Amino acid sequence: MALLEELEALRVEALRDIASAASPAELEKVRAGHIGRSGKLKELMGRIKEVPPTGKREAGQRLNAVKSEVEQAWEDRKTALADSAAAGPLPDPTLPGLTQAMGSLHPLTQAMDNFTGIFNRLGFSIRHGPEIEDVFHNFDALNMPDDHPVRDQADTFVLDDNAILRSQTSTVQVRVMEEHVGKYGGGRKMPPLRIVSPGRTYRPDAVDATHHYSFSQIEGLAVDRDVAFSDLKGFLALFARETFGEDTATRFRPSFFPFTEPSAELDISCVFCRGAGCRICKQQGWVELGGCGMVDPNVFDAVGIDSELFTGFAFGFGIERLAMFMLGIDDIRRFTENDLRFLRQF
Ligand code: DAH
């Protein structure tokens, strides 16, 4: 009989579609097509009137049986799909674990902390000064004559008549000594002073692998009765060995700075070739760290310290340069590019 054959075909097709529905949305489509209000089963039920009276009973039972079977299969599939969605995909035990990306200090900050830490242990306190300075602290008090070439506008960032971006951290020597004199007077009762001052400095230099318009220096100053050049040598030799290794040699070459007399440049044995001669030290075996010397009496006069009673030493090093030696970095621009591939190495 045609109706029962069609019914059997529908049953097979509906069960197959339900079993293969992969999502609730697909399953819903299957329901609408086969057992929904305008679905195939409904249509077949409507055709029961075509069946002759002798077969009506059997056809009716069969229709109801198929309806329940398909509905039940649909319900079961719906529950199964909901369960597997709730469980989610099985975890993959071979995947690497989740890690938290950790930040770290900038290599320059690490280097700076290292340098100030060494001097701190030697009894130097850490002081800071302003990056916008006046002419007195950047030049006058440091014994730089009015016609000194670095006062030229082309060598300093000038903001207005009496405001510049400091070109050196030596400014902080002046500020700290002024403050000290303000508290204790610059005479017999003045206690000794030992400070280091790390910070940014600015010069309108063209940028290349070893120059930048914004760089950092660490300044040092020690003032006491009877401070001698040998003290300066001792502290700086110790600093060099602590920073670059026990076998680091130091040498002092005569030089000139307006604020120190005598003045020297400090060299250390090349950290790359250990003194043998290489490209970095231009086959010299030595690299320059920075300037130093004995505080010029004119500087003491400018801040009101009695230069008959006190002597002092001072030094100033470029931090980027020291950090480049210490960390083996060949280009000063790396420090400011913020390239994470570089920064993550430290
Ligand atoms: N201020 C100098 C510069 O920027 C470095 C310097 C040299 C600082 C000698 C000092 C010093 O304190 O004694 O080139």
Boltz pocket constraint, residues with backbone or C-beta under 6 A from the ligand:
constraints:
  - pocket:
      binder: B
      contacts: [[A, 167], [A, 168], [A, 169], [A, 170], [A, 219], [A, 220], [A, 257], [A, 259], [A, 260], [A, 264], [A, 290], [A, 291], [A, 292], [A, 293], [A, 294], [A, 313], [A, 314], [A, 315], [A, 316], [A, 317]]
      max_distance: 6.0
